[in-house]
Amino acid sequence: MINTIFLLSKKQFFLFFLSLAVLSTLLKGCAPAAITAGIAGVTASESEKGLGTTINDTIIHASITETMFKEDVNKYIGINIRVDDGVVLLTGKVDSPETRINATRVAWKPRGVVEVINEIQVTQESSIKDKAKDLAASTKIRGHLVADKNIKSVNFNVDVVNGIAYLSGVARSEKEMNLVLAYTKETQYINQLVNYIQLSEALSQ
């Protein structure tokens, strides 16, 4: 599918701008930032993933976001969506197992999805203290990635939920990936690390 879309240049650009229009509509309709978060990371990874893969990932992300927004925006507000090479990573927190299952169902709907990884936690609302720790850890990790010239920080996504760091994105080399992992492991408040980073050489295109 990726190669087909890449060859159909007129169609791919139409779909790309259509997906942006969908996101624009959602934002104007006050779609929560938690659901729409991640699209910037997907687009920023274009240099490593290639135009065709980036467009497909953007369309998939937009489709999942739109469906969640239409079904029940409040139910899915705590979910973060990341898409890399057709692999959808769901993180965050929801109030019930049913919502977690439904999120997986929604994520499989868009054409081009090859895998859905559901790391959503079913939990009651975290305390302000826990949220502050997650935010502090996430900010610290991102700061390290931006500061290190050996890391192309725009190609990585960092989500911290209840002390668990979920890493995704595209690394140019194993050395770069290991640097990202090292910074995450040494960060205060991180109790566990889940790595979904892909190497650029392994991408489908």
N, C-alpha and C positions, 0 to 999 in steps of 0.2 A: 504493500500500500504506500509506503513512504516513497519508494522510487517512482511509482505512478504519479503521485501528487507532485513530486519534484519536477517531473517532465512536463506536466500540464501547468506551465507558468501562469497563464491567464487565470486558470481556475484557482491555483494556490493563492495568488494575490487577492483574488476576490474573497476567498474563504478567510484569509488572514485579516483583511480589513473588516469583514463581516464579524469575525470574533471580537475585534476591537470595539466594534459598534455595540455588540452585545454587552461587553464589559462596561462601556460608557453608559449604557442604559441602566444597568444594574446599579452603578455608582450613583447616578442621578436619582434612582429610586431608593437611595439610602441602604443599599446592601451593606451588611456589616463587614468591617475590614478583615475580621478573622477568616471569613469565607473567601474573600477576594484576594487575600494575601498570597503571595507566591508567584503571581503572574510576572512581576518585575524580575524575579530570579530566573524564571523560565526564559524570558526574552533576552536577558543579559547573557545567557549562556550560548547565544547564537554562534559566537566565534568558535566555540569548541564543538557544538553539536551539529552545525551546518544549518543552512536556511530551511531545507525541507523538513528536517526533524524538529526544528524550532517552531515552524508554522503548525505542524501536526500537534505538538505538545500544547501550543497556545490554544488551538481549537478545542482540544480535549478538556483543558482547564476551564475554558469559557463555558462549555456545555455542561460540565459537572456543577459549576457555580450557579448557572442559570436554573438548573433543575432543583438544586437545594433551595435556592431563593424562592422559587415558585411553590415548592411543596410545603415548606414551613421554615421560614428564615430564623425563627427563634430556636427551633429544635437543633439546627445545625450550626448555630453561631459560634460554638467553641471549636470548630473543626478547621484545620489547616490543610490545604491541598498543594501537593508538589507533583509535577509531571516531568519525567526525564525519559526520553526515548520510548514513550508509550507506557512506561511503568508509573502507575499512580501511587503515591505515598500519602496516606491519611494519618494525621496526628492530631492531638488535642484531647479535649474532654467532653463527654456527653453525660446526661443524667440517667440514661437507661440502656440496657442491652439491645432493646429493639431499635433504638436510634443508631447504635453502632452497626447493627446488621443492615439497616436501611441505607446507611452511608456507603457500604460496600456495594449494595445493589445499584445505587445511583452511579457510583464510580465505574461500574462495568458497562454502563449504557453507551457511552460515546464510541463511535467507530474508530478503530485504531488502538484501543487499549489492549495491551498484551499481558498485563499483570496488575493486580491491585493488592497493595500491602496495607493492611489495616492495623495501625498501631494506636488507634483511639482508645483512651482509657475511660472506663465507666466509673465515675466517681462523683461525689457531691462537690459542690463548689469549694475550691481551695480557699484557705485563709489568705488574708492580705499579705501575711508574712511569707507564705509559700510562693505566692505570685511574685512578690518582690525578689525572692531568691532566684526564681526562674529567669526573671527579666535581667537581673544582675549578671547571672551566668551567661546568658545569651549575648548580652552586650559585651562582656569581657572576651568571649570567644571571637565574636565578629571583629572586635578591635585588634586582636592578634592577627587575624587573617588579613585585614586591611594593611596593617603595619609591615607585614612580612613581604618583601619584594619577590620572594620565591613562590608566592601563592597568588593566583588570580582569584581574588575574593569573590568577584561577581558570579563565578561559576558554582558557588556553594550556598546551600541553604542550611540554616541552623534553627531547629525547633527544640526548646527545652520545656518539658512538661513534668511537673512533680519530681524534678531532679534527674530526669532521664533526658539525655541529649540525643536527638535524632538528626543525623547528618545525611544529606543527599546532595546530588549535583554531579558535576563532571570534572574529573582531575586529568590534567595533561600527562601525568606520570605517577608511578607508584610512590616515588619520593615526595611529590607534592601532597598526595593523599595522606601519607604517613605524617607529614608535618601538621596537617589539619587535625588528624587524630590525636597527635601528641598535645597540641594546644588545648584540645577539648578535655583530655584526660586530666590535665594538671589544673583545670579551672575549679575554683571553689564552688561548692554546692552541687557539683555533678556527681551523682552516685552510680550512674550507669550510662554506657554509650552504645548506641545502635547505629551501625554504619551501613548506609545504602548508597555510598558514593560509587560512581561508575568510572572506569578508565576510558578516556576518549577513544582509544584504539579498539575498544570492545563495542562501540556503538554500531547500530545496524546499518547506518548509511555509508 
